[in-house]
Amino acid sequence: MTLTQGAWLVSLGLVLFGAFFLLIGIRTVRADSRRRRTWRPYPGEVVATDWDGEQTRCQVAYRRADGTTALFWNTSTSTVVRDPLGRPVQVLENPADPHEAVVASGIVSGDLVGTVFAVVGGVIVAAGVVVAAVLLSR
């Protein structure tokens, strides 16, 4: 394999790897946006926490429109807030599956994570394109 062939493979690898991150980022942002638009919001409160030495997982209680109380463990964790017991939070509940709920916002939201993935992916794709452009200019 020549140096030029290797550089083309690097370029292709960068574009594919970056495109993967870019697509994950776009999907994450779109899913978070759809959830905020279509899921039912309810006020909730952190009623229990579980600290594993690195992260805090929170159990959240909220009252649905029909008056019933629902509990769930938030799947997102936080390394910053060790004891948020009693903290008010906004809950989003999936109308298609009322057993699925999430805390609406936090330190790391789906928008932020998705945007970071998309930006990193875009930069990697751009690097791959630059490598290809340099090769073509020779």
C-alpha positions in Angstrom: 0.0 0.0 0.0 1.4 3.4 -0.9 1.3 6.5 1.3 -1.4 8.0 -0.9 -3.6 5.0 -0.6 -3.1 5.0 3.2 -4.1 8.7 3.3 -7.2 8.0 1.3 -8.1 5.2 3.8 -7.5 7.6 6.7 -9.7 10.2 5.0 -12.5 7.7 4.4 -12.2 6.4 8.0 -12.5 10.0 9.4 -15.5 10.8 7.2 -17.3 7.5 8.2 -16.4 7.8 11.9 -17.4 11.5 12.0 -20.7 10.7 10.2 -21.5 8.1 12.8 -21.1 10.7 15.6 -23.0 13.3 13.6 -26.0 11.0 13.1 -26.0 9.9 16.8 -26.0 13.6 17.7 -28.8 14.5 15.4 -30.9 11.6 16.5 -30.4 12.5 20.2 -31.4 16.1 19.7 -34.5 15.1 17.6 -35.6 12.6 20.2 -35.2 15.1 23.1 -37.1 17.7 21.1 -39.9 15.3 20.3 -40.1 14.2 23.9 -40.4 17.8 25.1 -43.2 18.4 22.6 -45.3 15.3 23.0 -44.8 14.0 26.5 -47.0 15.2 29.4 -45.3 17.5 31.9 -45.9 17.1 35.6 -44.3 18.7 38.7 -42.4 16.2 40.7 -40.0 15.9 43.6 -36.9 13.8 44.4 -37.9 11.5 47.2 -34.9 9.1 47.4 -31.3 9.0 46.3 -28.8 6.2 45.7 -25.1 7.2 45.9 -22.7 4.6 44.5 -19.5 6.5 45.4 -19.4 8.2 42.0 -22.9 9.1 40.9 -26.2 9.9 42.5 -29.3 8.2 41.1 -32.6 9.9 42.1 -36.1 8.4 42.7 -38.7 10.9 41.7 -42.4 11.1 42.7 -45.1 13.0 40.7 -48.8 13.3 40.7 -50.6 12.5 37.4 -53.6 14.4 36.1 -55.9 11.6 37.4 -54.6 12.1 41.0 -52.5 9.0 41.2 -48.9 9.2 42.4 -46.2 7.6 40.3 -42.6 6.8 41.2 -39.6 6.1 39.0 -35.8 6.0 39.3 -34.3 8.6 36.9 -32.0 6.8 34.5 -29.8 9.9 34.1 -27.3 10.4 36.9 -25.5 13.3 38.3 -22.0 13.6 39.7 -22.6 17.1 41.0 -25.6 16.9 43.2 -25.0 14.4 45.9 -28.1 14.9 48.0 -30.9 16.5 46.1 -33.6 15.1 48.4 -36.8 17.2 48.3 -35.7 19.1 45.2 -38.6 20.0 42.8 -38.2 18.7 39.3 -40.3 18.7 36.1 -41.2 15.2 34.9 -42.1 14.3 31.4 -44.4 11.2 31.0 -44.8 9.2 27.8 -48.5 9.3 26.9 -48.2 6.1 24.9 -46.6 4.3 27.9 -47.3 6.0 31.3 -44.8 3.8 33.0 -42.0 5.6 31.1 -41.0 9.0 32.6 -37.9 11.1 32.7 -36.8 14.3 34.5 -37.3 17.0 31.9 -34.0 18.8 32.5 -30.8 18.5 34.4 -27.1 19.1 34.3 -26.7 17.1 31.1 -29.7 17.3 28.8 -30.3 15.4 25.6 -30.0 18.6 23.7 -26.5 19.2 25.1 -25.3 15.7 24.6 -26.7 15.5 21.1 -25.2 18.8 20.1 -21.8 17.8 21.4 -21.9 14.6 19.4 -23.0 16.4 16.3 -20.3 19.1 16.6 -17.6 16.5 17.2 -18.8 14.4 14.4 -18.9 17.4 12.1 -15.4 18.3 13.0 -14.2 14.8 12.3 -16.0 14.7 8.9 -14.4 18.1 8.0 -11.0 16.7 8.9 -11.6 13.8 6.6 -12.7 16.1 3.8 -9.6 18.3 4.3 -7.3 15.2 4.1 -9.1 14.3 0.8 -8.8 17.8 -0.6 -5.1 17.9 0.2 -4.7 14.6 -1.6 -6.6 15.8 -4.7 -4.5 19.0 -4.9 -1.3 17.0 -5.4 
